[in-house]
Amino acid sequence: MVFRSRFVLACGVVLFAMGGAAAAQTFVCGKARGAERPLTAATRYASGSAGFDLVASPTVQNGACSATGSFYFSAPLAEGNYRVEVELGGPEAAVTTVKAEARRLMLLNVHTAAGAHTVERFAVNIRTTALPGGGNVRIKPREVGSLRWDDKLTLEFAGTHPSVRRITVTPAPSIPTVYLAGDSTVVDQDKEPWAAWGQVLPLFFTDAIAVANHAESGETIASSESELRFQKIFSTLRRGDYLFMQFGHNDQKPGKGYVPAATTYSDLTRKYVAMARERGATPVLVTSMNRRTFDSDGHITDTLAPYPQTVRSLAEETHSTLIDLNACSKTLYEAVCEPHSRELFVYAPANTYPDQPEALHDDTHFNSFGAYELARCVVRGIQQSDLPLRKSLRSGVAVFDPAHPDAPSAATIPASPAVAVQTPYGR
């Protein structure tokens, strides 16, 4: 979507309120005109003031902000949806990937020749833990300080000589939102090498849709209710929005957090399907993807029963759209074959990352490539549905065939600087 009319603020940066008049802010590398705000290497983010953030500033020359590795830009903004327009390119040939908030993938490997530029657009949702009327979402210790829960928009520019010339941010309160509720296989994972399909999903949409990922590691459908995560979603969910729900990995575990499929799990699913429809939103039920568990014949073994079938039955019962990620992942893993399926998951020899004396072997959590392939499975489900959401997918997005998966080289996502070798909550 092309921005045919916009205006910029003349006096620095303000917090936008979603109910206010649409106003855009434009930040320019180097010399600015009119109300545009210039960015120099000394322009650093601070409370109430936009600028470069988290790591060293890029070099600013010849009208471009460029670096040899990742750099970050943050702007203080109120909770809500925003359209972002970036003019990419610099004095050197560049390959630029853009992530938002906590490694949420927006643009992947955009090539620009030396001295050339290109304009790209996407939508970003930002949020805080605050609930209307008081109180907050009960976040876990690992979420404290996360870019997923703050009052600023953060963009990461990564890749080979990542370069940007101009950034324009415009409030977009009227665009539909895809809300995601789920666990560690859905969440925006903050740190390398972990990744999940929910943080890759925005890559496939135009700026006509924002993705609000409320999933969190270790969550069940019951804990998402008790921690007020669903309450947070429903505080802003409205007509025309979508609610995607994927649980099961943690619900099935015996002990205090166990959520029986036939009773509590089913009842809560029905509850939130009904609540979404009462607000004019569309519920979408997603079956949990398989774990990486092969039998001696090279077939995936079912470790999630009865939850995937429960979700299928609930989708039929409630006349909800079903995305069968469980079935798609089985086909995908078996097509890749057992040895190579490690390329989808977090497997790393000892000392691959700082403070990692032991090898990482995880058959539940994905690396960036695995998250990309699972996101393609979800997009496939959208394309094969009758959801109006299909119309907001970027042009040229082919229907994924999990029986013929991508090679890892087909979707190389540049790593972000932050690393953690601790396994996310939930397995």
C-alpha positions as CSV (number, residue, x, y, z in Angstrom):
1,M,0.0,0.0,0.0
2,V,1.4,3.4,-1.0
3,F,1.1,6.3,1.4
4,R,-0.3,9.0,-0.8
5,S,-0.8,11.5,1.9
6,R,1.0,12.0,5.2
7,F,2.4,14.8,7.4
8,V,5.2,14.9,9.9
9,L,5.5,16.4,13.3
10,A,7.7,19.6,13.6
11,C,8.8,19.2,17.2
12,G,10.5,16.0,18.0
13,V,8.8,12.8,19.1
14,V,5.6,12.4,21.0
15,L,3.6,9.4,22.2
16,F,0.8,8.8,19.8
17,A,-2.6,7.9,21.2
18,M,-4.5,5.4,19.1
19,G,-7.7,7.5,19.3
20,G,-6.0,10.6,18.0
21,A,-5.7,12.0,14.5
22,A,-3.4,10.2,12.2
23,A,0.1,11.7,12.2
24,A,3.3,10.5,10.8
25,Q,6.9,10.9,12.0
26,T,9.7,10.8,9.5
27,F,13.4,10.2,10.4
28,V,16.1,10.8,7.9
29,C,19.7,9.7,7.9
30,G,21.7,12.9,7.5
31,K,20.2,16.1,6.3
32,A,16.5,16.5,6.8
33,R,13.9,18.9,5.3
34,G,11.0,20.7,7.0
35,A,9.6,18.7,9.9
36,E,11.6,15.6,9.2
37,R,14.0,14.6,12.0
38,P,17.6,14.1,11.2
39,L,19.5,11.0,12.4
40,T,23.2,11.1,13.2
41,A,25.4,8.7,15.0
42,A,24.9,10.7,18.1
43,T,21.1,10.4,17.9
44,R,20.4,7.9,20.7
45,Y,17.1,6.7,22.1
46,A,16.0,8.0,25.5
47,S,12.7,8.3,27.2
48,G,10.6,10.6,25.1
49,S,13.1,10.8,22.3
50,A,13.7,8.5,19.3
51,G,17.1,7.4,18.2
52,F,19.5,4.5,17.8
53,D,19.3,1.9,20.6
54,L,20.7,-1.2,22.3
55,V,24.0,-1.5,20.4
56,A,26.4,1.0,18.8
57,S,25.0,3.5,16.3
58,P,25.5,2.9,12.6
59,T,27.7,5.1,10.4
60,V,25.7,8.0,8.9
61,Q,27.1,9.2,5.6
62,N,25.9,10.0,2.1
63,G,22.3,10.1,3.3
64,A,22.3,6.6,4.7
65,C,22.6,4.8,8.0
66,S,24.8,1.7,7.5
67,A,26.7,-0.8,9.6
68,T,28.7,-4.0,9.3
69,G,26.2,-5.8,11.6
70,S,22.9,-5.2,13.3
71,F,21.8,-1.8,14.5
72,Y,18.6,-0.7,16.2
73,F,16.2,2.3,16.0
74,S,13.6,2.9,18.7
75,A,10.8,5.5,19.0
76,P,8.5,6.0,22.0
77,L,5.0,5.3,21.0
78,A,1.6,4.4,22.6
79,E,0.3,0.9,22.4
80,G,-1.4,0.1,19.1
81,N,-0.8,-0.6,15.4
82,Y,1.6,1.4,13.2
83,R,2.5,1.4,9.5
84,V,6.2,1.7,8.9
85,E,7.8,2.8,5.6
86,V,11.5,2.3,5.2
87,E,13.7,3.5,2.4
88,L,16.5,1.0,2.2
89,G,19.9,1.3,0.6
90,G,23.2,3.0,1.0
91,P,26.5,3.9,-0.6
92,E,27.5,0.2,-0.7
93,A,25.6,-2.8,-2.0
94,A,23.5,-4.0,0.8
95,V,21.3,-6.9,1.8
96,T,19.0,-5.7,4.6
97,T,16.6,-7.7,6.8
98,V,14.3,-5.8,9.1
99,K,12.9,-7.1,12.4
100,A,10.6,-5.4,14.8
101,E,10.3,-5.6,18.5
102,A,11.6,-9.0,19.7
103,R,13.0,-10.3,16.4
104,R,9.6,-10.2,14.7
105,L,10.5,-10.7,11.0
106,M,9.2,-7.9,8.7
107,L,11.4,-7.9,5.6
108,L,13.9,-10.6,4.6
109,N,17.1,-10.0,2.6
110,V,16.2,-7.0,0.6
111,H,19.0,-6.4,-2.0
112,T,20.0,-2.9,-3.0
113,A,22.9,-2.0,-5.4
114,A,25.5,0.6,-4.4
115,G,23.9,4.0,-4.4
116,A,20.4,2.6,-5.1
117,H,17.3,2.5,-2.8
118,T,14.0,0.8,-2.5
119,V,10.9,1.6,-0.4
120,E,9.2,-1.2,1.6
121,R,6.2,-1.1,4.0
122,F,4.9,-3.2,6.8
123,A,2.7,-2.9,10.0
124,V,3.9,-3.4,13.6
125,N,1.8,-3.9,16.7
126,I,3.3,-2.7,20.0
127,R,1.9,-3.2,23.5
128,T,2.5,-2.8,27.2
129,T,1.4,-5.1,30.1
130,A,-1.2,-2.5,31.3
131,L,-4.8,-3.6,31.4
132,P,-7.7,-1.1,31.1
133,G,-9.0,-0.1,34.5
134,G,-5.8,-1.1,36.3
135,G,-3.6,-4.1,36.8
136,N,-1.2,-5.8,34.4
137,V,-0.6,-9.0,32.6
138,R,1.2,-11.4,34.9
139,I,4.4,-11.9,32.9
140,K,7.2,-14.3,33.7
141,P,10.6,-13.3,34.9
142,R,12.1,-13.9,31.4
143,E,9.7,-11.3,30.0
144,V,10.7,-8.5,32.3
145,G,12.5,-5.9,30.1
146,S,11.5,-7.6,26.9
147,L,11.0,-5.6,23.7
148,R,7.6,-7.4,23.5
149,W,6.3,-5.4,26.5
150,D,7.3,-1.8,26.4
151,D,6.2,1.7,25.2
152,K,8.4,2.0,22.2
153,L,8.7,0.7,18.6
154,T,12.0,-1.0,18.0
155,L,13.4,-1.9,14.6
156,E,16.5,-4.0,13.9
157,F,18.3,-3.6,10.6
158,A,20.5,-6.7,10.0
159,G,22.3,-8.4,7.2
160,T,25.2,-7.6,4.9
161,H,25.9,-3.9,5.2
162,P,22.3,-3.2,6.3
163,S,21.3,0.3,5.3
164,V,18.4,2.6,5.6
165,R,17.9,6.1,4.4
166,R,14.5,7.1,5.8
167,I,12.0,5.7,8.3
168,T,8.3,6.9,8.5
169,V,6.0,5.7,11.2
170,T,2.2,6.4,11.0
171,P,-0.5,5.4,13.5
172,A,-2.8,2.8,11.9
173,P,-5.7,2.2,14.4
174,S,-8.1,1.0,11.8
175,I,-6.2,-1.9,10.2
176,P,-7.2,-5.4,11.3
177,T,-5.0,-7.3,13.8
178,V,-4.1,-11.0,13.9
179,Y,-3.8,-11.9,17.6
180,L,-1.8,-15.0,18.4
181,A,-2.2,-17.0,21.7
182,G,0.0,-20.0,22.3
183,D,3.3,-21.3,23.7
184,S,7.0,-21.3,23.0
185,T,6.5,-22.7,19.5
186,V,4.5,-19.5,18.7
187,V,6.0,-16.7,20.8
188,D,8.4,-14.0,19.6
189,Q,11.5,-15.6,21.0
190,D,13.8,-12.7,22.2
191,K,17.1,-14.4,21.7
192,E,19.1,-16.5,19.3
193,P,19.2,-19.4,18.5
194,W,15.5,-19.9,19.4
195,A,12.6,-18.9,17.1
196,A,8.9,-19.7,16.6
197,W,6.5,-19.4,13.8
198,G,4.6,-16.5,15.2
199,Q,7.5,-14.2,14.9
200,V,8.0,-15.1,11.2
201,L,4.4,-14.8,10.2
202,P,4.4,-11.0,9.7
203,L,6.9,-11.4,6.8
204,F,4.1,-12.8,4.6
205,F,1.6,-9.9,5.1
206,T,1.2,-6.5,3.6
207,D,0.9,-3.4,5.7
208,A,-2.9,-4.0,5.7
209,I,-2.5,-6.4,8.6
210,A,-0.7,-6.2,12.0
211,V,0.3,-9.3,13.9
212,A,0.0,-9.1,17.7
213,N,1.8,-12.1,19.2
214,H,0.6,-12.7,22.8
215,A,2.1,-16.2,23.0
216,E,4.6,-17.0,25.7
217,S,6.9,-19.9,26.5
218,G,5.5,-22.5,28.9
219,E,1.9,-21.4,28.5
220,T,-1.2,-23.6,28.5
221,I,-4.6,-22.3,27.6
222,A,-5.5,-22.3,31.3
223,S,-2.4,-20.3,32.4
224,S,-2.9,-17.8,29.6
225,E,-6.3,-17.2,31.2
226,S,-5.0,-17.0,34.8
227,E,-2.1,-14.7,33.8
228,L,-4.6,-12.4,32.1
229,R,-3.1,-12.8,28.7
230,F,-6.5,-13.5,27.1
231,Q,-7.9,-10.5,29.1
232,K,-5.2,-8.4,27.4
233,I,-6.1,-9.6,24.0
234,F,-9.8,-9.0,24.5
235,S,-9.1,-5.5,25.8
236,T,-8.3,-4.5,22.2
237,L,-9.8,-7.2,20.0
238,R,-12.5,-5.8,17.8
239,R,-14.6,-6.4,14.7
240,G,-12.5,-7.6,11.7
241,D,-9.7,-9.0,13.8
242,Y,-8.6,-12.6,14.1
243,L,-7.7,-14.8,17.1
244,F,-5.3,-17.7,16.3
245,M,-5.0,-20.2,19.2
246,Q,-2.4,-23.0,19.4
247,F,-1.9,-24.9,22.7
248,G,-1.2,-28.5,23.7
249,H,2.5,-28.9,24.2
250,N,2.3,-27.8,27.8
251,D,-1.3,-28.6,28.5
252,Q,-0.6,-32.3,28.3
253,K,2.1,-32.4,30.9
254,P,1.3,-34.1,34.2
255,G,1.4,-32.1,37.4
256,K,0.0,-28.8,38.6
257,G,-0.3,-27.3,35.1
258,Y,-2.0,-30.2,33.4
259,V,-5.1,-29.2,31.4
260,P,-7.3,-32.2,30.5
261,A,-8.2,-32.2,26.8
262,A,-11.8,-33.4,27.2
263,T,-12.8,-30.9,29.8
264,T,-10.9,-27.7,30.7
265,Y,-9.0,-27.5,27.4
266,S,-12.1,-27.9,25.3
267,D,-14.3,-25.7,27.5
268,L,-11.8,-22.8,27.4
269,T,-11.4,-23.2,23.6
270,R,-15.1,-22.9,23.2
271,K,-15.2,-19.9,25.6
272,Y,-12.7,-17.9,23.6
273,V,-14.2,-18.9,20.2
274,A,-17.5,-17.5,21.4
275,M,-16.0,-14.4,22.9
276,A,-14.1,-13.6,19.7
277,R,-17.3,-13.9,17.7
278,E,-19.2,-11.8,20.1
279,R,-16.8,-9.0,19.3
280,G,-17.0,-9.5,15.6
281,A,-13.6,-11.2,15.3
282,T,-12.8,-14.5,13.6
283,P,-11.4,-17.4,15.7
284,V,-8.9,-19.7,14.0
285,L,-7.8,-23.0,15.7
286,V,-4.3,-24.3,15.1
287,T,-3.2,-27.8,16.0
288,S,0.2,-28.1,17.7
289,M,3.1,-29.1,15.4
290,N,4.8,-32.4,16.1
291,R,7.9,-32.8,18.1
292,R,11.0,-34.2,16.4
293,T,10.3,-37.9,17.3
294,F,10.9,-40.5,14.6
295,D,10.4,-44.3,14.7
296,S,12.7,-46.8,13.2
297,D,10.9,-46.5,9.8
298,G,11.5,-42.8,9.6
299,H,7.9,-41.8,10.5
300,I,7.0,-39.2,13.1
301,T,5.5,-40.7,16.3
302,D,2.5,-38.9,17.9
303,T,3.5,-37.4,21.3
304,L,0.7,-34.9,21.5
305,A,-2.5,-37.1,21.6
306,P,-5.3,-36.4,22.2
307,Y,-4.8,-32.6,21.8
308,P,-4.5,-32.3,17.9
309,Q,-7.6,-34.4,17.4
310,T,-9.5,-32.5,20.1
311,V,-8.7,-29.2,18.2
312,R,-9.9,-30.7,15.0
313,S,-13.2,-31.8,16.6
314,L,-13.6,-28.4,18.2
315,A,-13.1,-26.7,14.9
316,E,-15.8,-28.8,13.4
317,E,-18.1,-28.4,16.4
318,T,-17.8,-24.6,16.5
319,H,-17.6,-24.1,12.7
320,S,-14.2,-22.5,13.1
321,T,-11.4,-22.4,10.6
322,L,-8.8,-25.1,11.3
323,I,-5.1,-24.8,10.4
324,D,-3.7,-28.4,10.8
325,L,-0.1,-27.6,11.7
326,N,0.2,-31.0,13.3
327,A,-0.4,-32.7,9.9
328,C,1.7,-30.3,7.9
329,S,4.6,-30.6,10.3
330,K,4.5,-34.4,10.1
331,T,4.7,-34.3,6.3
332,L,7.5,-31.7,6.5
333,Y,9.7,-33.6,9.0
334,E,9.3,-36.9,7.1
335,A,10.1,-35.2,3.8
336,V,13.3,-33.7,5.3
337,C,14.2,-37.1,6.9
338,E,15.4,-37.8,10.4
339,P,19.1,-36.7,10.2
340,H,18.4,-33.5,8.2
341,S,15.4,-32.6,10.4
342,R,17.9,-31.3,13.0
343,E,18.4,-28.3,10.6
344,L,14.9,-27.1,11.7
345,F,15.5,-27.3,15.4
346,V,18.0,-25.9,17.9
347,Y,21.0,-28.3,17.5
348,A,24.4,-26.8,18.1
349,P,27.8,-28.2,19.1
350,A,29.3,-27.1,22.4
351,N,30.8,-23.6,22.4
352,T,28.8,-22.5,19.3
353,Y,27.5,-19.6,21.5
354,P,29.0,-17.8,24.4
355,D,28.7,-19.6,27.8
356,Q,27.6,-22.8,26.1
357,P,29.9,-25.6,27.4
358,E,27.5,-28.3,26.3
359,A,25.8,-29.2,23.0
360,L,22.3,-28.0,22.4
361,H,19.9,-30.8,21.4
362,D,16.2,-29.7,21.3
363,D,13.5,-31.6,19.5
364,T,10.7,-29.1,20.3
365,H,12.0,-25.6,19.7
366,F,13.0,-24.3,16.3
367,N,15.8,-22.2,14.9
368,S,15.0,-19.4,12.5
369,F,14.9,-21.7,9.5
370,G,12.5,-24.1,11.2
371,A,10.3,-21.3,12.4
372,Y,10.2,-20.0,8.8
373,E,9.1,-23.4,7.5
374,L,6.4,-23.7,10.2
375,A,5.2,-20.2,9.4
376,R,4.9,-21.3,5.7
377,C,2.7,-24.1,6.9
378,V,0.4,-21.6,8.7
379,V,0.3,-19.4,5.7
380,R,-0.6,-22.5,3.6
381,G,-3.6,-23.0,5.9
382,I,-4.7,-19.4,5.4
383,Q,-4.4,-19.7,1.7
384,Q,-6.5,-22.9,1.6
385,S,-9.2,-21.4,3.9
386,D,-12.0,-19.0,3.1
387,L,-10.7,-16.3,5.5
388,P,-10.7,-12.8,4.1
389,L,-7.2,-12.6,5.6
390,R,-5.9,-14.3,2.5
391,K,-6.3,-11.0,0.6
392,S,-3.7,-9.4,2.8
393,L,-0.9,-11.8,2.0
394,R,1.9,-10.3,0.0
395,S,1.7,-10.9,-3.7
396,G,3.7,-13.8,-5.0
397,V,3.5,-15.9,-1.8
398,A,3.4,-19.4,-3.2
399,V,1.4,-22.2,-1.5
400,F,3.9,-24.2,0.5
401,D,4.2,-27.9,-0.2
402,P,5.5,-29.6,3.0
403,A,6.4,-32.7,1.0
404,H,8.9,-30.5,-0.9
405,P,10.4,-28.2,1.8
406,D,12.8,-25.4,1.2
407,A,16.6,-25.8,1.5
408,P,18.0,-23.9,4.4
409,S,19.8,-21.6,2.0
410,A,16.5,-20.5,0.6
411,A,15.6,-18.6,3.8
412,T,18.8,-17.4,5.5
413,I,17.6,-15.1,8.3
414,P,20.5,-13.0,9.7
415,A,21.1,-13.6,13.4
416,S,20.4,-10.9,16.0
417,P,23.0,-10.0,18.6
418,A,21.2,-11.2,21.7
419,V,21.9,-14.9,22.6
420,A,20.6,-17.2,25.3
421,V,21.5,-20.9,25.6
422,Q,18.9,-21.7,28.2
423,T,16.0,-23.7,26.9
424,P,12.7,-21.7,26.8
425,Y,10.0,-22.7,29.2
426,G,8.1,-25.7,28.0
427,R,9.1,-28.7,26.0
